Amino acid sequence: MAFHMSTLGSFGNSLYQWADLEGYVPQAGDKPEDLTYPDEDGEFGDEEWTLWVSQAVAATERAEASLKRWRERN
């Protein structure tokens, strides 16, 4: 389920590229119509959406790992 990028604090800033207009980042199982993208970005074919979500998931995992490393050091 999509989550709001602000849940990762400043580490979520790296997720702007995949976030919708309200700041939600898609995750596995989400559909394009579940999120609010601008009209020109809101039209995804099945392959495009699959790629978009896989990139968003990978970026989310990197942001979460960065946050975890920061917490361990501070």
C-alpha positions, 0 to 999 in steps of 0.5 A: 500500500502506498505510504506518505514520503514524509514518514521517512523525514528528510530521507523521504525527499529522495522519493519526490520523483515517484510520489503523487501530488499528495506525497504518496509513493506507490508500493507493490499492489497499488494501482495508478488510480489509487494515487493522484498523478497529474493528467500527463503522468497519470496514464500508465500502461501495465508495463509502465506501471510495473516499472514505475512501482519497481523503481519506487520500491527500490528507491524507498528501500534505499531511503529506508536503509539510509534512515536506518544507518543514520539512526544507528550512528546518532 
